[in-house]
């Protein structure tokens, strides 16, 4: 079971081109959905304007070598390691879901376009779907802020949950369908339905968010490097200009460790 391409049985009943065209259509839906999200929310304009302000208001120029270093830090820490999450459980759950999704999508494309693909890709497909389920269900039932911190029911569903629920449905149905022997029965069509909702729902879900997060993380690191710090006070109050950035006059001459009592209890949110 773990070495047999589950899409081979589909090709026998619906011709190989059916699933191949389906994969292409899903890719097109992601591209169109992301572009629609960018236009609707003005994300690209926002990031370019923020980038311009960051460069103009920077206290010092950033060299080309520093830019490369910032880009590498962004890729390694913020993207590959999800370094923006302070909550370790939230971070691990996110990494499980992220890498599971990458493995699952890449392996699916390989298995669909090459029905004789090596068993490695079949194993990667199974591993990817399992990682999605482990990270996704852990997040849904135990880590979500409205469940863990606000006491809401884990069965409470909102439109913002479209991405995670359709992703879990797609991975779960894929595992059940493959374990049942594949084919083109009811499980297969339910799997396709959940996957279609996942990729066609990009404009109404947080799917497109994954394309914007690296840009936001890079801009944040750049703002810190050139001294702009997004117009917020930095960790040093030796500079009079930094002290003036505090909105509360009481805090302008306060010691750096003032008010850290809030850290006595670890936060239970994102």
Secondary structure, DSSP 8 states (H G I E B T S, - for coil): --SS-TTHHHHHHH-HHHHHHHHHHHHHHHHHHHHHHHHHHTHHHHHHHHHHHHHHT-SS---HHHHHHHHHHIIIIIISS-TT--SHHHHHHHHHHHHHHHHHHHHHHHHHH-TT--HHHHHHHHHHHHHHHHHHHHIIIII-HHHHTT---TT---GGGHHHHHHHHHHHHHHHHHHTT-SSSHHHHHHHHHHHHHHHTGGGSSTTHHHHHHHHHHHHHHHHHTT-GGGS--S---SHHHHTT-SSGGGTTS-TTTTGGGGGS-----
